[in-house]
Amino acid sequence: MQRDLSSDEDAPGAEEAPPDDTTRLSQILNRIASDSTQERIAIGDFLRVLQERAFGPLLLIFALPNVIPTPPGTSTVLGAPLVFLTLQLALGRSPWLPPLISRRSIARKDFAAFVAKATPWLARAERLLRPRLGLFAHPPAEYLVGFICFVLAVVLILPIPLGNMLPALAICILALGILERDGIWILIGAVVAIASLGLVSGVIWAFMKAGLYLLHSFIG
């Protein structure tokens, strides 16, 4: 990604009406990717197009690469925007990212290639998602989801071995639940989040015990 210093007026979707709740994320991504009038697409463009619905898609975009093996340091780079977004979700604020992040951009053709690969899988997930158990998918429960995702995002940016894949998966599931107002997926994501935090705690405890054993052996 590179910085995109174009003005807001030139951004795709800057003058579009926000999509309603029935518009699928796969449709929105395809619409952005097919806008041939733009050479580059900035992260801030998603905020402008999605507006209040931007939390779910952006959480998914930043968390998904951490689910698969990535080069060292990737989780720290992608985890920083997640910390910003999840904290705002927990506080009931509108989604916002600092210019340093929102101006980062990707070539439209590269984004279109990514969308072409990702949307079939996303479309399959969307067929399983639907508004239900709204008690867990709307405020104030949504703020609790934001707090859970915030804790997971903090874990992501820590240099913990095996500490990023399961928390990132939990964020992805919770993000889809928020996006489609599906309380079932939010409950599943919460279970995965608890399991991931338990695993990370176990890893930290094992490293602490190993460190104490080595220290005791060295002193003894």
KEPA-932567 format. One record per residue (C-alpha): residue in one letter; y, x, z. Coordinates in steps of 0.05 Angstrom, whole numbers, padded with zeros to 5 digits, always signed. Layout:
<sites>
aYXZ...
</sites>
This chain:
<sites>
m+00000+00000+00000q+00071+00021-00013r+00138-00004+00012d+00169-00060-00028l+00245-00060-00021s+00256-00120-00067s+00300-00176-00040d+00272-00240-00011e+00298-00279-00071d+00254-00240-00118a+00191-00249-00076p+00137-00296-00101g+00138-00363-00068a+00207-00351-00037e+00232-00417-00065e+00166-00455-00062a+00154-00511-00014p+00104-00492+00040p+00033-00515+00026d+00009-00575+00063d-00051-00574+00110t-00099-00597+00055t-00086-00536+00012r-00143-00486+00018l-00129-00413+00031s-00171-00394-00030q-00125-00437-00073i-00062-00405-00043l-00089-00335-00054n-00107-00350-00126r-00038-00379-00138i-00004-00316-00111a-00051-00270-00149s-00040-00307-00215d+00037-00302-00211s+00046-00254-00270t+00122-00251-00259q+00112-00203-00201e+00085-00132-00206r+00075-00123-00131i+00060-00170-00073a+00087-00154-00004i+00058-00176+00063g+00124-00212+00075d+00110-00256+00015f+00051-00287+00051l+00097-00304+00110r+00146-00338+00063v+00093-00377+00024l+00050-00398+00083q+00105-00404+00136e+00075-00437+00198r+00005-00431+00168a+00011-00356+00161f-00024-00339+00227g-00094-00355+00204p-00091-00320+00136l-00056-00258+00162l-00103-00250+00221l-00160-00255+00172i-00129-00205+00123f-00118-00152+00177a-00183-00163+00215l-00233-00170+00158p-00231-00096+00136n-00253-00076+00207v-00316-00118+00202i-00345-00068+00152p-00350+00008+00162t-00283+00039+00146p-00253+00110+00151p-00233+00133+00221g-00165+00108+00241t-00167+00045+00198s-00174+00000+00259t-00112+00031+00290v-00070+00021+00228l-00093-00051+00216g-00095-00068+00291a-00020-00058+00301p+00001-00118+00258l-00053-00158+00293v-00022-00143+00361f+00046-00168+00335l+00017-00232+00306t-00032-00251+00362l+00021-00241+00415q+00068-00288+00378l+00012-00339+00371a-00002-00335+00445l+00072-00346+00461g+00078-00404+00412r+00127-00367+00367s+00134-00370+00292p+00098-00314+00255w+00141-00253+00244l+00129-00180+00226p+00179-00122+00229p+00206-00098+00161l+00165-00034+00165i+00102-00078+00159s+00127-00138+00120r+00154-00094+00063r+00088-00060+00052s+00062-00082-00016i+00003-00078-00063a+00000-00080-00138r-00012-00152-00162k-00070-00131-00206d-00104-00098-00147f-00092-00159-00104a-00119-00204-00160a-00182-00161-00163f-00191-00168-00088v-00180-00243-00091a-00231-00250-00148k-00283-00218-00103a-00264-00250-00038t-00249-00322-00056p-00320-00342-00074w-00342-00322-00004l-00280-00354+00027a-00292-00418-00012r-00363-00422+00016a-00335-00415+00086e-00283-00467+00072r-00337-00518+00054l-00364-00510+00125l-00295-00517+00156r-00260-00583+00170p-00213-00611+00222r-00253-00630+00284l-00251-00622+00359g-00175-00618+00353l-00169-00607+00428f-00189-00535+00416a-00151-00525+00351h-00080-00547+00371p-00031-00526+00425p-00037-00512+00482a-00109-00489+00468e-00083-00452+00407y-00041-00408+00454l-00105-00389+00491v-00137-00371+00425g-00077-00327+00411f-00086-00292+00478i-00160-00280+00464c-00142-00251+00396f-00088-00208+00428v-00139-00177+00476l-00187-00166+00417a-00130-00134+00376v-00114-00086+00433v-00188-00067+00436l-00186-00055+00360i-00131-00002+00364l-00167+00037+00419p-00211+00095+00397i-00276+00064+00424p-00341+00079+00386l-00370+00015+00358g-00311-00021+00388n-00280-00051+00326m-00332-00089+00285l-00351-00144+00333p-00280-00157+00359a-00256-00160+00286l-00311-00210+00269a-00289-00253+00328i-00217-00252+00304c-00239-00272+00233i-00278-00332+00259l-00221-00353+00304a-00171-00344+00247l-00211-00390+00202g-00216-00440+00259i-00140-00439+00268l-00128-00444+00193e-00171-00505+00183r-00161-00535+00254d-00236-00531+00265g-00252-00531+00339i-00325-00516+00327w-00308-00450+00294i-00259-00434+00349l-00313-00445+00401i-00361-00400+00361g-00306-00348+00355a-00294-00351+00430v-00368-00338+00443v-00368-00279+00395a-00304-00254+00429i-00337-00255+00498a-00399-00220+00470s-00356-00167+00437l-00316-00154+00500g-00381-00148+00538l-00407-00098+00488v-00343-00057+00490s-00343-00057+00566g-00415-00033+00565v-00397+00024+00517i-00338+00045+00561w-00381+00042+00623a-00436+00084+00590f-00385+00137+00569m-00356+00138+00640k-00424+00147+00670a-00440+00202+00620g-00374+00236+00636l-00385+00232+00711y-00456+00259+00703l-00430+00319+00662l-00375+00331+00712h-00424+00328+00770s-00471+00376+00733f-00414+00424+00719i-00389+00424+00790g-00458+00425+00820
</sites>
